[in-house]
Amino acid sequence: MTLRDLINSVDSEQYSDNPLYQKLRTTKPEYGYIQRIQVKEQDGQLVITNAHVGSLGDILTYVIEVAPELNISKVQLLDAILQEMSKGGFSEDEESAFWDDFDNLQKAKIIR
């Protein structure tokens, strides 16, 4: 399942006040890379990797690989991925400006 599939499989009303979810829901998927968002547990904590590499359109196409020993619901999985993607304590305005810039392919190439 890709991140886009996961986003479309949960109840969107549950995330109506989450600006990152809303941005991802309206972003057009791009070709992306053959990347994977990896989810595993380490020291009792969920560890999400590769959720920051590429533009939002790219990230939406990444396949999510969950460690086989994890028993996690789709909502818990999406919550963990959204939390990882929004780390940093940004204000809503800063977060919005960051994601607006992240859709800029020229800047995405520089970040990569």
Contacts in CASP RR format, 6 or more apart in sequence:
PFRMAT RR
TARGET T0000
AUTHOR 0000-0000-0000
METHOD contacts of the structure
MODEL  1
MTLRDLINSVDSEQYSDNPLYQKLRTTKPEYGYIQRIQVKEQDGQLVITN
AHVGSLGDILTYVIEVAPELNISKVQLLDAILQEMSKGGFSEDEESAFWD
DFDNLQKAKIIR
1 9 0 8 1.000
1 63 0 8 1.000
1 64 0 8 1.000
2 29 0 8 1.000
2 60 0 8 1.000
2 61 0 8 1.000
2 62 0 8 1.000
2 63 0 8 1.000
2 64 0 8 1.000
3 24 0 8 1.000
3 37 0 8 1.000
3 59 0 8 1.000
3 60 0 8 1.000
3 61 0 8 1.000
3 62 0 8 1.000
3 64 0 8 1.000
3 81 0 8 1.000
4 29 0 8 1.000
4 60 0 8 1.000
4 61 0 8 1.000
6 64 0 8 1.000
6 74 0 8 1.000
6 77 0 8 1.000
6 78 0 8 1.000
6 81 0 8 1.000
7 21 0 8 1.000
7 24 0 8 1.000
7 25 0 8 1.000
7 60 0 8 1.000
7 78 0 8 1.000
9 74 0 8 1.000
10 74 0 8 1.000
10 75 0 8 1.000
10 78 0 8 1.000
12 21 0 8 1.000
12 25 0 8 1.000
14 75 0 8 1.000
15 21 0 8 1.000
15 22 0 8 1.000
15 78 0 8 1.000
15 82 0 8 1.000
16 22 0 8 1.000
18 82 0 8 1.000
19 92 0 8 1.000
19 95 0 8 1.000
19 96 0 8 1.000
20 82 0 8 1.000
20 85 0 8 1.000
20 86 0 8 1.000
20 95 0 8 1.000
20 99 0 8 1.000
21 78 0 8 1.000
21 82 0 8 1.000
23 56 0 8 1.000
23 96 0 8 1.000
23 99 0 8 1.000
24 56 0 8 1.000
24 60 0 8 1.000
27 56 0 8 1.000
27 57 0 8 1.000
27 60 0 8 1.000
27 103 0 8 1.000
28 57 0 8 1.000
29 57 0 8 1.000
29 60 0 8 1.000
29 61 0 8 1.000
30 55 0 8 1.000
30 57 0 8 1.000
30 58 0 8 1.000
30 60 0 8 1.000
30 61 0 8 1.000
31 58 0 8 1.000
31 61 0 8 1.000
32 54 0 8 1.000
32 55 0 8 1.000
32 57 0 8 1.000
32 58 0 8 1.000
32 61 0 8 1.000
32 62 0 8 1.000
33 53 0 8 1.000
33 54 0 8 1.000
33 58 0 8 1.000
33 62 0 8 1.000
35 50 0 8 1.000
35 53 0 8 1.000
35 54 0 8 1.000
35 58 0 8 1.000
35 62 0 8 1.000
35 63 0 8 1.000
36 50 0 8 1.000
36 62 0 8 1.000
36 63 0 8 1.000
36 64 0 8 1.000
36 65 0 8 1.000
37 48 0 8 1.000
37 49 0 8 1.000
37 50 0 8 1.000
37 51 0 8 1.000
37 59 0 8 1.000
37 62 0 8 1.000
37 63 0 8 1.000
37 64 0 8 1.000
37 65 0 8 1.000
37 81 0 8 1.000
38 47 0 8 1.000
38 48 0 8 1.000
38 49 0 8 1.000
38 50 0 8 1.000
38 65 0 8 1.000
38 67 0 8 1.000
39 46 0 8 1.000
39 47 0 8 1.000
39 48 0 8 1.000
39 64 0 8 1.000
39 65 0 8 1.000
39 66 0 8 1.000
39 67 0 8 1.000
39 70 0 8 1.000
39 72 0 8 1.000
39 77 0 8 1.000
39 80 0 8 1.000
39 81 0 8 1.000
40 46 0 8 1.000
40 47 0 8 1.000
40 66 0 8 1.000
40 67 0 8 1.000
40 70 0 8 1.000
41 47 0 8 1.000
41 67 0 8 1.000
41 69 0 8 1.000
41 70 0 8 1.000
46 70 0 8 1.000
46 72 0 8 1.000
46 80 0 8 1.000
48 80 0 8 1.000
48 81 0 8 1.000
48 84 0 8 1.000
50 62 0 8 1.000
51 59 0 8 1.000
51 81 0 8 1.000
51 84 0 8 1.000
51 85 0 8 1.000
52 59 0 8 1.000
52 84 0 8 1.000
52 85 0 8 1.000
53 59 0 8 1.000
53 112 0 8 1.000
54 108 0 8 1.000
54 111 0 8 1.000
54 112 0 8 1.000
55 102 0 8 1.000
55 103 0 8 1.000
55 105 0 8 1.000
55 108 0 8 1.000
56 99 0 8 1.000
56 102 0 8 1.000
56 103 0 8 1.000
57 103 0 8 1.000
58 108 0 8 1.000
59 85 0 8 1.000
64 77 0 8 1.000
64 81 0 8 1.000
66 72 0 8 1.000
66 77 0 8 1.000
72 80 0 8 1.000
86 95 0 8 1.000
90 98 0 8 1.000
101 107 0 8 1.000
102 108 0 8 1.000
102 111 0 8 1.000
END
